Amino acid sequence: MAKRYDDLERKVGIAEYASPHDGFAAVVKARYSDFIVHEVDLNGNIARLDKLETSAPAEAVSTPMQVETKEESNAGDANENSRKRKLSESAADGDKKESDDNAADKTEVVVDWDSFTESLCKLVGDDTGKEVIAFLQKDEPAEQFYTLPQISDKQVRRSIHQLIKSAEFNSVVRADNHEGRLRVWHKAFFDKMPRDTFVSGSSNPAKRSNKQNKQKKSDWPKDRPNFLQFVLYKENIDTSTAAKDVTRFARLNPKRGISYAGMKDKRGVTTQFCSAFRVEKEQLLAINKRDGVGGGNSSTKGSCIIRVGNLTYSNEEVKLGALTGNRFDILLRNIDTGDDDHETIRRKLEVAGEGFKQSGFINYFGMQRFGKSVDTHEVGLQILKGDFEGAVDIIMREKADGDGPRVLEARQTWAKRFVGVNVKEDEAKASEVEAKCARQVEKMCSRFMMCERSIVSSLSRKPRDYKRAFTSISKNMRSMFLHAYQSFLWNKVASFRIKTGGSTEVREGDLVLLEDKSSGETGGRTSGLKGKCVKVVDELDIKEGKFTIEDVVLPLVGSRVDYPTGSSGDFLVELMEEDGISKDAFSRIGDKEISLCGDYRKLMCKPSDVTFVVKEYNDPLQPLINTDLMDLSSTSTEKEEAKKDENVLFGMVIGFTLPPSAYATIALRELTKRPTSSDYQTKLELSGKCNAT
């Protein structure tokens, strides 16, 4: 079974191992609390929630979801009670205003549609403008909103906002920003709009927050630093969503929200440093009053929890990239080495742990880099070749990972759009059928198919213009495709270098990193070439033993990087030639908004502070690793010793610290000698024979 997933990894260059120890099968992330991450800042401080404060009485801070109306306690300072009343009254006034606005929405308003059409068409073009108006005039539209094409001109976007917000038209239209594009909402779905993405509409809660923040600015104590730094603890929720929740429930300015150094995955228990601009501690601590189960010791599936703590004021904002790495503590369950003898199992696990500690791992880009369908690098290659139609075809084609029935139908419909049409001889007919098919497919795409929706939306207006269609995708997503191809080349060359030169010695022709000042600015090590200096290792360097394998880097191919010489450099050139491109392709990308200068990435990664503990247990889902909340509540995972007369299961708690650009999944691959695929993990068992093949 593992071979199938090994083959997928080899497809993107993940093929070698650094150490010779035997591997083993094990279940990863059976519970989200089996995967614990603590962020490490630029000073080496580890983000831990070791102080959990509670907010003032509930009426002190109200949330957009619920306004407290309890009578204030007679105890406490009179001025404090006065401040609480004002906050409560302010929220109540806002809710009343929102209720009035909703009532106004239901009043029949006469709209000058001709004037609206004329003004909108001047801004977005006749075709788009008329489609938007037709959508808004429908009584029961199939979609909740209409997504406008990408608009790069800031002044045009501002004019659209002003038009929609005007008193003449805001009764029939509102808009919000999503993934860098403007969505125009039909009046029948105003109540479905996300609260934190408004750009129009009088019921916008951001206006009330902004007014409060302006008041705060003038009242802010002169001797108090501007930023409230804190530790954000979250379970089973990603950083972006958690940040929005904190902003909403603590009533922060939506435009500023909270800032953080790095993104953390959903499925896990993660702790990281954050900051908020000019926020009272009591306001933020309202988060800790929210209901929720958690702490890593709950059996409730799908639950998530957010807590904040360790609050302190600072003159420094926590900025994106301001971290030196992450501390991982991961539980591997139901370990299967293929042996029955307990002592043999323990010995093999200890050998594996020591091997991982001493050798580290090959610093591959993980499977996440290549998308669920493992084809993002293929799109990037087509762009480098200037084949935008080919890139669009890969994005739109049927996927092997199994789409849902409606999505599958959409992809199949698109693939058959030219059936019966001679595309080469009848361009007009080809354009006609493609535009029609694009409009049909756009309605069938799920809301998660952002690239596909952008493409067909563009082709419905300008059929057969595939370059325009591709560039309608957000810049970040377009960059992702190109970076995936860079990563593909890097992985392939890394495997070749390890296979031919080993994982312990420097050899002549290798590139080594002499200096890296980029990490001093942001803490990240994938930010580009700025501050980095490399050299090619020569014979004298080898004789003098100047460098170790940990100094060796490989280039992420770009227009301004140096390349290794010898067999590794030759292999890289051969790979590109096989794909029909050369180094020059990275200097002339057909996308003006994106440049690929390149970068350097270390060949090997040696985790720091590696620890491992082998555990025996009986209950397949028994908590075996403590979270910060469990420590604060003095909850222990320790139970009585595993009963030998029952089925004894083996687990390992492995801990290590990685730099920001390294993948924990790749580290676990080295330890277990098993594939990293989540699909592979779903085939493993939590009790009995896990699967050691």
C-alpha positions in Angstrom: 0.0 0.0 0.0 2.8 2.4 0.9 4.4 2.0 -2.6 1.5 3.8 -4.3 2.1 6.9 -2.2 5.9 6.5 -2.5 5.4 6.8 -6.2 3.5 10.0 -5.8 6.3 11.5 -3.8 8.9 10.3 -6.3 6.9 12.1 -9.0 7.8 15.4 -7.4 11.3 14.4 -6.5 10.9 13.1 -2.9 12.9 9.9 -3.2 15.8 9.6 -0.8 16.5 9.3 3.0 19.4 10.7 5.0 19.8 7.9 7.7 19.9 4.1 7.3 17.7 3.1 10.3 14.6 0.9 9.8 11.3 2.6 9.5 7.9 1.9 11.0 4.2 2.5 10.4 2.4 4.9 12.7 -0.8 6.9 12.9 -0.3 10.7 12.9 -2.9 13.2 13.9 -5.5 10.6 15.0 -6.6 13.4 17.4 -5.8 17.0 16.5 -4.2 17.3 20.0 -1.6 14.8 18.9 0.0 17.6 16.9 1.2 20.5 19.0 3.1 23.5 17.6 4.7 26.4 19.6 6.1 29.3 17.6 9.6 30.6 18.3 10.2 34.3 17.9 13.4 36.2 16.7 14.8 36.2 20.2 14.4 32.4 20.6 11.3 32.8 22.9 8.8 30.0 22.7 5.1 31.0 22.6 3.5 29.2 25.5 0.2 29.9 27.1 1.4 29.8 30.7 -0.9 32.6 32.0 -4.6 32.5 31.3 -6.4 35.6 32.6 -10.2 36.1 32.6 -11.9 39.3 31.5 -13.8 41.8 33.6 -17.6 41.0 34.2 -19.3 40.0 30.9 -21.1 43.4 30.5 -17.7 45.2 30.3 -17.2 44.0 26.7 -20.0 42.9 24.4 -19.6 41.0 21.2 -21.3 41.6 17.8 -23.1 38.3 18.3 -24.6 39.0 21.7 -25.1 42.1 23.9 -25.2 41.6 27.6 -28.1 43.3 29.5 -27.4 42.3 33.1 -27.7 44.9 35.8 -24.3 46.2 36.9 -22.9 45.1 40.2 -22.8 47.6 43.0 -19.3 46.5 43.8 -16.3 48.1 42.1 -15.3 51.5 41.0 -18.1 53.9 39.9 -16.1 55.1 36.9 -15.5 51.6 35.7 -19.2 50.9 35.9 -19.9 54.0 33.9 -17.4 52.9 31.2 -19.1 49.5 31.0 -22.6 51.1 30.6 -21.3 53.2 27.7 -19.9 50.1 26.0 -23.1 48.2 26.5 -25.3 51.2 25.4 -23.0 51.7 22.3 -23.5 48.1 21.2 -27.2 48.3 21.9 -27.5 51.5 19.8 -25.6 49.8 17.0 -28.0 46.8 17.1 -31.0 49.1 17.0 -29.5 50.9 14.0 -28.9 47.7 12.3 -32.5 46.6 12.9 -33.7 49.9 11.5 -31.5 49.4 8.4 -32.9 46.0 7.9 -36.4 47.4 8.1 -35.4 50.0 5.6 -34.1 47.4 3.2 -37.6 45.9 3.0 -39.2 49.2 2.0 -39.8 49.4 -1.7 -37.4 51.9 -3.2 -37.6 53.3 -6.8 -34.2 52.9 -8.4 -33.0 54.7 -11.6 -31.7 51.5 -13.2 -30.7 53.4 -16.4 -28.5 55.8 -14.5 -27.0 52.9 -12.5 -26.3 50.9 -15.7 -24.6 53.9 -17.4 -22.4 54.6 -14.4 -21.4 51.0 -13.8 -20.6 50.3 -17.4 -18.2 53.2 -17.5 -16.3 51.6 -14.7 -16.4 47.9 -15.5 -17.2 47.8 -19.3 -20.5 47.3 -21.1 -20.6 43.5 -20.9 -19.8 43.2 -17.2 -21.9 46.1 -16.3 -25.0 44.8 -18.0 -24.5 41.3 -16.5 -24.4 42.8 -13.0 -27.5 44.9 -13.6 -29.4 41.9 -15.0 -28.3 39.9 -11.9 -29.5 42.6 -9.5 -32.9 42.9 -11.2 -33.7 39.2 -10.8 -36.3 38.3 -8.2 -34.8 35.0 -7.2 -31.2 34.7 -8.5 -29.5 31.4 -8.4 -26.3 32.9 -6.9 -26.0 35.2 -3.9 -23.4 37.5 -5.4 -21.7 38.4 -8.7 -17.9 38.3 -8.6 -16.3 41.1 -10.7 -13.2 40.4 -12.8 -9.8 41.4 -11.3 -9.5 45.2 -11.2 -5.9 46.4 -10.8 -6.7 50.2 -11.0 -7.1 51.4 -7.4 -9.1 54.5 -8.5 -11.6 52.4 -10.4 -12.2 50.2 -7.4 -12.7 53.2 -5.2 -15.2 54.6 -7.7 -17.2 51.3 -7.8 -17.3 51.4 -3.9 -18.6 55.0 -3.9 -21.2 54.2 -6.5 -22.5 51.2 -4.6 -22.5 53.0 -1.3 -24.4 56.0 -2.7 -27.9 56.7 -1.2 -29.5 56.1 -4.7 -28.4 52.5 -5.0 -27.5 51.0 -1.6 -31.0 49.7 -1.1 -30.5 47.2 -3.9 -26.8 46.4 -3.9 -24.0 45.9 -1.5 -20.5 44.6 -2.0 -17.5 43.1 -0.2 -13.9 42.1 -0.9 -13.0 38.4 -1.2 -9.6 37.0 -2.3 -8.7 40.4 -3.8 -11.9 40.7 -5.9 -15.1 42.6 -5.5 -18.3 40.7 -5.0 -21.6 42.4 -5.7 -24.5 41.1 -3.6 -28.1 40.8 -4.5 -30.5 42.4 -2.0 -32.2 39.1 -1.2 -28.9 37.9 0.4 -27.8 40.9 2.4 -28.2 38.9 5.6 -25.8 36.3 4.3 -22.9 38.6 3.8 -19.8 38.0 6.0 -19.7 40.7 8.7 -15.9 41.4 8.4 -15.7 41.9 4.6 -18.2 44.8 4.0 -17.2 47.7 1.8 -20.7 49.2 1.7 -24.0 49.2 3.4 -25.2 51.3 6.4 -25.4 48.3 8.7 -21.6 47.8 8.5 -20.4 47.1 12.1 -16.9 48.3 11.0 -18.2 51.9 11.1 -19.2 51.6 14.7 -15.8 50.0 15.5 -13.9 52.7 13.6 -15.7 55.4 15.5 -14.8 53.8 18.8 -11.2 53.4 17.7 -11.0 57.1 16.7 -12.2 57.9 20.2 -9.6 55.5 21.7 -6.8 57.2 19.7 -7.4 60.6 21.4 -7.9 58.9 24.8 -4.9 56.6 24.6 -2.5 57.1 27.5 0.7 58.8 26.3 2.9 56.7 28.5 1.4 53.4 27.2 3.0 51.6 24.2 0.8 51.3 21.2 0.7 47.5 20.8 -0.8 44.9 23.0 1.2 41.7 22.5 -0.3 38.4 23.5 -0.1 34.7 23.0 -2.9 33.1 20.8 -3.7 29.5 21.7 -6.0 27.7 19.3 -7.3 24.2 18.7 -8.6 22.8 15.5 -8.8 26.1 13.7 -6.5 27.8 11.3 -4.7 31.1 12.0 -6.6 33.2 9.5 -10.0 32.1 10.8 -8.9 32.5 14.4 -7.7 36.0 13.7 -11.1 37.0 12.2 -12.9 35.5 15.2 -10.7 37.4 17.6 -11.3 40.6 15.7 -15.1 40.1 15.6 -15.6 39.0 19.2 -13.2 41.5 20.8 -14.7 44.3 18.7 -11.4 45.3 17.1 -11.0 47.6 14.1 -11.7 45.2 11.2 -9.2 47.1 9.0 -6.3 46.4 11.4 -7.5 43.2 13.2 -4.6 41.4 14.8 -1.1 40.8 13.4 0.9 37.6 13.6 4.2 36.2 12.5 3.1 33.0 10.7 0.2 30.9 9.6 -0.5 27.7 11.6 -2.6 24.8 10.3 -6.1 24.0 11.4 -5.6 20.4 12.5 -3.5 20.7 15.6 -3.0 22.7 18.8 -0.9 25.7 18.1 0.4 28.7 20.1 1.8 31.8 18.5 2.7 35.5 19.2 0.2 38.2 18.1 -0.4 41.9 18.6 -3.2 44.4 18.3 -3.0 48.2 18.0 -4.2 50.3 20.9 -6.5 47.7 22.5 -7.5 47.5 26.1 -6.6 44.2 27.8 -10.2 43.8 29.0 -11.4 44.1 25.5 -9.2 41.2 24.2 -9.8 39.0 27.3 -13.5 38.8 26.4 -12.3 35.9 24.1 -11.6 33.8 27.1 -15.3 34.1 28.2 -16.5 32.3 25.1 -18.0 28.8 25.5 -16.0 25.9 24.1 -14.6 22.6 25.0 -11.0 21.7 24.4 -7.7 21.6 26.1 -6.6 18.6 24.1 -8.4 16.3 26.6 -11.9 16.3 24.9 -13.3 13.5 22.9 -15.7 15.9 21.1 -15.1 15.8 17.4 -14.9 18.9 15.4 -14.7 21.3 18.3 -12.4 24.3 18.2 -11.2 26.7 20.9 -9.4 30.0 21.0 -7.7 31.5 24.1 -5.5 34.5 24.7 -3.0 35.1 27.4 0.4 36.5 28.5 -0.8 40.0 27.6 1.8 42.9 27.7 2.1 46.3 26.0 5.0 46.9 23.7 6.3 49.4 21.2 6.8 46.6 18.7 4.2 45.1 16.4 4.4 41.4 15.6 5.1 41.3 11.9 4.6 38.6 9.3 7.8 36.5 9.1 9.2 37.6 12.5 9.9 34.1 13.7 12.9 31.8 13.7 10.9 28.6 13.6 8.4 26.4 15.3 8.6 23.8 18.1 6.8 20.6 17.3 5.6 17.9 19.8 4.0 15.1 17.9 2.4 11.9 19.0 2.7 8.8 16.8 0.1 6.1 17.6 -0.1 2.3 17.2 3.5 2.0 16.0 4.1 -1.1 13.9 7.7 -2.2 13.3 6.7 -5.6 12.0 7.9 -7.2 15.3 6.0 -8.8 18.2 8.6 -8.7 20.9 8.2 -5.6 23.0 12.0 -5.1 23.7 12.7 -5.4 20.0 10.1 -2.8 19.2 11.5 -0.4 21.9 15.1 -0.9 20.6 14.1 -0.2 17.0 12.2 3.0 18.0 15.2 4.2 20.0 17.5 3.6 17.1 15.2 5.5 14.8 15.0 8.4 17.2 18.7 8.6 17.6 19.3 8.3 13.8 16.8 11.2 13.2 18.5 13.3 15.9 22.0 12.8 14.5 21.3 12.9 10.7 18.4 15.2 10.4 16.6 15.0 7.1 16.7 16.0 3.4 15.1 19.5 3.3 12.5 18.6 0.6 9.5 20.7 -0.2 6.5 18.7 1.1 3.6 17.4 -0.9 1.5 20.4 0.2 3.5 22.4 -2.2 2.1 20.5 -5.2 -1.6 20.6 -4.4 -4.1 17.9 -3.7 -4.0 16.7 -7.3 -0.2 16.9 -7.4 -0.2 19.1 -10.6 0.5 22.7 -9.6 4.0 22.4 -10.8 2.7 21.3 -14.2 0.8 24.5 -14.5 3.9 26.5 -13.6 5.9 24.7 -16.3 3.3 25.7 -19.0 3.5 29.3 -17.9 7.3 29.3 -18.2 6.8 27.8 -21.7 4.3 30.6 -22.6 1.5 28.1 -23.1 -1.4 29.7 -21.2 -4.0 27.5 -22.9 -2.1 24.5 -21.6 -2.0 26.0 -18.1 -5.8 26.6 -18.1 -6.4 23.0 -19.4 -4.5 21.5 -16.4 -6.4 23.7 -13.9 -9.8 22.9 -15.5 -9.3 19.2 -16.3 -10.8 16.3 -14.4 -8.9 15.4 -11.2 -7.7 12.0 -10.1 -8.4 12.7 -6.4 -12.1 12.4 -6.9 -14.2 15.6 -7.1 -17.8 15.6 -6.0 -20.5 14.8 -8.6 -21.4 18.4 -9.4 -17.7 19.5 -9.7 -16.9 16.4 -11.8 -19.8 17.3 -14.1 -18.5 20.8 -14.4 -15.0 19.6 -15.4 -16.4 17.1 -17.9 -18.7 19.7 -19.4 -15.7 22.0 -19.9 -13.6 19.2 -21.5 -16.4 18.6 -24.1 -17.0 22.3 -25.0 -15.5 22.0 -28.5 -17.2 18.7 -29.5 -18.3 19.0 -33.1 -16.4 22.2 -33.7 -13.4 22.6 -35.9 -11.5 25.0 -33.7 -8.6 25.7 -36.1 -10.9 26.6 -39.0 -13.9 28.2 -37.3 -12.6 30.5 -34.6 -15.8 32.5 -34.3 -17.8 29.3 -33.6 -15.2 28.2 -31.1 -15.4 31.5 -29.3 -19.2 31.3 -29.2 -19.4 27.8 -27.7 -16.6 28.5 -25.2 -18.3 31.6 -23.9 -21.6 29.8 -23.5 -19.9 26.8 -21.8 -18.0 29.1 -19.5 -21.2 30.8 -18.2 -22.7 27.3 -17.6 -19.7 25.9 -15.8 -19.3 29.0 -13.7 -22.6 28.3 -12.1 -21.6 24.7 -11.4 -18.3 25.5 -9.7 -18.1 25.3 -5.9 -17.1 28.3 -3.9 -13.8 26.6 -3.1 -12.8 26.5 -6.9 -11.5 30.1 -6.9 -9.0 29.6 -9.8 -11.6 27.8 -11.9 -14.3 30.4 -11.3 -11.8 33.2 -12.2 -10.9 31.5 -15.4 -14.4 30.7 -16.7 -15.6 34.1 -15.6 -13.0 35.7 -17.8 -13.6 33.4 -20.7 -17.3 34.0 -20.6 -16.4 37.6 -21.6 -13.3 37.1 -23.7 -13.4 33.5 -25.0 -10.2 32.0 -26.3 -8.0 34.6 -24.5 -6.3 32.2 -22.2 -3.5 34.5 -21.0 -6.2 37.0 -19.9 -8.1 34.2 -18.2 -5.0 33.0 -16.3 -4.0 36.5 -15.2 -7.5 36.9 -13.8 -6.5 34.5 -11.0 -5.1 36.3 -7.9 -1.4 37.1 -8.0 -0.7 34.9 -5.0 -2.3 31.9 -6.7 -0.4 32.6 -10.0 2.9 32.8 -8.1 2.1 29.5 -6.3 2.0 27.6 -9.6 5.5 29.0 -10.6 6.9 28.4 -7.1 5.7 24.8 -7.3 7.7 24.2 -10.4 10.8 25.7 -8.8 10.2 23.4 -5.8 9.8 20.4 -8.2 13.3 21.1 -9.7 14.8 21.6 -6.3 13.5 18.3 -5.0 14.7 16.4 -8.1 18.2 17.9 -7.8 18.3 17.3 -4.1 17.5 13.6 -4.5 20.2 13.3 -7.2 22.8 15.0 -5.0 22.0 12.7 -2.0 22.0 9.6 -4.2 25.3 10.4 -5.9 27.1 12.2 -3.1 25.6 11.1 0.2 24.1 13.1 3.0 27.2 13.6 5.2 30.0 15.1 3.1 30.6 18.3 1.2 31.9 17.7 -2.3 33.6 19.8 -5.0 31.1 21.8 -7.1 28.5 22.1 -4.2 27.1 25.6 -3.5 27.5 26.7 0.2 25.9 29.7 1.9 28.5 32.1 3.2 26.2 34.8 4.5 22.5 35.1 5.2 21.4 38.5 6.5 17.8 38.1 5.3 16.9 36.2 8.5 17.9 39.2 10.6 15.1 41.2 9.0 12.1 38.9 9.2 13.3 35.6 10.5 12.2 33.8 7.4 14.7 32.0 5.1 12.7 31.9 1.9 12.3 35.6 1.3 14.6 35.8 -1.7 18.2 36.7 -2.5 18.6 39.8 -0.5 21.4 39.5 2.0 22.5 36.0 0.8 26.0 35.2 -0.5 27.1 31.8 -1.9 30.2 30.3 -3.4 31.1 27.1 -5.3 33.2 24.7 -3.2 36.6 24.1 -4.7 39.4 21.5 -4.1 41.1 23.7 -1.5 37.9 24.1 0.5 37.6 20.3 0.7 41.2 19.9 1.8 40.9 22.5 4.5 37.5 21.2 5.7 36.0 24.7 5.6 32.4 23.6 5.2 29.9 20.9 6.4 26.9 19.4 4.8 24.8 21.8 6.7 26.3 24.7 4.7 25.3 23.2 1.4 22.5 24.8 -0.5 20.7 24.2 -3.8 19.1 27.0 -5.9 15.5 27.6 -6.4 15.9 28.3 -10.1 15.5 32.0 -11.1 17.0 34.8 -13.2 19.6 35.9 -10.6 20.9 32.7 -8.8 24.2 30.9 -9.1 24.3 27.2 -9.8 26.3 24.3 -8.6 28.9 22.9 -10.9 29.7 19.3 -11.7 27.1 16.6 -11.9 24.4 18.4 -9.9 24.5 21.4 -12.1 24.5 19.3 -15.2 21.5 17.3 -13.9 19.5 20.5 -13.3 20.1 21.7 -16.9 19.1 18.2 -18.2 15.8 18.4 -16.2 14.9 21.7 -17.7 15.8 20.6 -21.2 13.6 17.5 -20.8 10.7 19.9 -19.9 11.4 22.1 -22.9 12.8 25.1 -21.2 16.1 26.7 -20.2 17.3 29.0 -17.5 16.3 32.0 -19.7 12.6 31.1 -19.2 12.7 32.4 -15.7 13.8 35.9 -17.0 10.9 36.3 -19.5 7.7 35.2 -17.8 4.6 36.3 -19.6 3.2 37.8 -16.5 4.2 41.4 -15.7 3.2 41.2 -12.0 5.5 38.3 -11.2 9.2 37.9 -11.2 11.3 34.8 -10.4 14.7 36.0 -9.2 15.3 32.7 -7.4 16.5 31.8 -3.9 18.7 29.3 -2.1 17.6 26.5 0.2 19.7 24.3 2.5 20.1 20.7 1.3 19.9 19.3 4.8 17.9 20.3 7.8 19.0 19.2 11.3 16.3 19.8 13.8 17.3 21.3 17.2 16.3 20.2 20.7 15.2 16.7 19.5 13.5 14.6 22.2 11.6 11.3 22.0 9.8 9.1 24.5 8.4 5.7 23.7 5.0 5.0 25.4 2.9 1.9 26.0 -0.9 2.2 26.3 -4.2 0.3 26.0 -6.9 2.8 24.9 -6.3 3.7 21.2 -7.5 7.3 21.7 -5.9 7.9 25.2 -4.4 11.4 25.5 -0.7 10.9 25.7 0.6 14.5 25.3 -0.2 17.6 27.3 -1.3 20.9 25.8 -0.8 24.3 27.4 -4.4 24.4 28.6 -4.1 21.0 30.2 -1.0 22.2 32.1 -2.8 25.3 33.3 -5.7 23.2 34.6 -3.3 20.6 36.1 -4.8 17.9 33.8 -2.5 15.0 33.3 -2.4 12.4 30.5 -0.7 10.0 32.9 -2.8 6.9 33.7 -1.8 3.7 35.3 0.7 1.6 33.4 -0.4 -0.2 30.4 -1.9 -3.6 31.3 0.3 -6.3 29.9 -2.6 -8.8 29.8 -4.5 -6.6 27.4 -3.6 -5.5 23.9 -0.5 -3.2 24.4 -0.1 -0.4 21.9 3.2 1.5 21.3 3.4 5.2 20.7 6.2 7.8 20.5 6.2 11.5 21.4 8.8 13.1 19.2 9.7 16.7 19.8 11.9 19.0 17.6 12.3 22.6 16.5 12.4 23.5 12.8 13.2 26.7 10.9 10.2 28.4 9.2 10.8 27.0 5.7 11.1 23.3 6.8 8.2 20.8 6.7 7.3 18.7 9.7 5.8 16.1 7.5 9.1 15.6 5.7 10.8 15.3 9.1 8.3 12.5 10.1 8.9 10.9 6.7 12.6 10.6 7.6 11.9 9.2 11.1 9.3 6.6 10.0 10.5 5.9 6.4 6.8 6.1 5.3 4.9 8.4 2.9 3.6 11.7 4.1 0.3 11.5 2.3 -2.9 12.1 4.3 -4.6 9.5 2.1 -2.0 7.0 3.2 -2.7 7.9 6.8 -6.4 7.2 6.4 -5.6 3.6 5.6 -3.8 2.9 8.9 -5.5 1.4 12.0 -5.5 2.8 15.5 -5.4 -0.7 17.1 -4.3 -4.1 16.0 -1.8 -4.2 13.1 -1.3 -0.7 11.9 0.3 -1.6 8.6 4.0 -2.0 8.3 4.3 -2.6 4.6 
